[in-house]
Amino acid sequence: MTDTPQAPQTFALRGVVWWGLVITLVGVASGRFVAAPATNRDAGPLDSGYRIDVNRGDADTLQLLPGIGPSIAENVVAWRTEHGPFATPAELENVRMIGPVLRERITPWITFGPSPGPARPENAQSRSGG
């Protein structure tokens, strides 16, 4: 037998690949297909050593921390209001929904004393889109 039955399939595949490439190039050139920026879920609120003071930050500010959403941020504020300031990262585990894994994840990004700047940096945005 000959290979002629496969030739139309090969031609069709080449056509699909060709048009896929053309569409992709046109999309990139027009700005429609732009790669999303790489994100690091464990990245802190800001680069270069900024830390969030968990004893001064409001709920929106606390949401800048990796893994902290609105519910956990409100829990931190409520616990702090009821029990007073935190002294160590381990005390954060007393807050509902914060366990050892989350505490370890946010520890590099928090402080418990005077913050080197405002409680919330002017250029920061919350991870919840606000």
N, C-alpha and C positions, 0 to 999 in steps of 0.2 A: 504494500500500500504506500501511498505517497503522503506527504505532510500537508497537502493542500487544505484539509478540513481545519487545521489549526491556524492557518494563515489569517482568516478573517478575525479570529479571536485575538491574535497578536496585534493585528491592525487596530482593532477596537480598543485594546488596552493602551496602545501607544496614543491613540486619540484622546482617551480619558486623561492620561498622564499629561499630555501636551496642553489640553484645555485647563486642567487643574493648575498647571504651572502658570499659564497665561492669566487666569483669574486671580491667582495669588499675587502675582507681580502687579497687576492693575490695582488690586485692593491695597497693597502696601504703598504703591506710588500715590494713591489717592488719600491715604491716611485712614482708610476704613479698617484695615487689619493691622493693629499695632499691638505688639507684645505687651502684656501686662507687666508692670514692674515686679521684680522678685520681692517677695516679702519673707520676713523671718518672724514666725509667730512668737519666738522667744526674745525678739528685740525689745528693748526697753522703750520708754516714752520718748526719749531723745538720745542723741549720740553724745559723746564726749563727757561722760561722767555726771550728768544731771541726775539727781535723785529726788524722789517724791517723799516728803515728810508725811508719814501716815497719821501723825498726830495733828496736822494742820490742814491736810487736803480735804476738799469737799468730795462728794460722790462723783462729780464729773472729772475731777482731777485724778481720783483713784482709778478711774476707768482707763487711764493712760497706761496702766500697768498690764503686762501680758497676762491674759487669763482672767482678768477682772472685768466683769460686765456690770450692768446696772444693779442687779440683785445683790451681788457680793459687795459692791461698793456701798450700797445702802446698809448692808449688815455691818460693815466695818464702822461706818459713821454711828450707827445705833449702839454698837457695843462700846465704842469710845465714849459716847455721850453718857452711857449708863455706868461704865466702870472706870473711866478716866483714861489717861494716855497710855499708849503701849510703851514698854521699855525694851523689849527684845523681839526679834522675829518669831520666836517660839510662841509668844503670847498671841500672835495672829491666829494660831490654831484654835483659840477659844471662840473665834468668830464662826458662826454657822456658814457652812459651805467652803471653809478654808481648811485643808488638810495638809499633811507634810509635803506632798508633791507640789501643790500650788504655792505653799510658803517658800519652798526651795526655788521655785521658778521666779518669784518676785523679789527675793532677798537681795539680788544684786542691784535692784533699782529703787530700794527704799532706804529711808533714814528715819531716825527717831528723835533727832535733835533739831537745832536750828538749821534751816535749809539755806543753801548759798544764794538762793534767789526767791522769787515769789512762790507761793504754794503751787500755783499753776503757771507754767511759762506762757507768755503772751502768744507765741506762735504755735502752740500745741493744740491738737484737736483730739477729741475723744474717739476711741475706737468704735463707738456705737454710731458714728457718723455725725456727731454734733459738734 
